[in-house]
């Protein structure tokens, strides 16, 4: 039971960090496009 809980938490942390990484890449892409097209 406890081992399963830690595994679920690891998956949740991995998924959250993945979403933050995608969000960061998206924001950087928007900033770069604004910089280059202006």
Beta strands, then each sheet from edge to edge (+ up, - down):
end
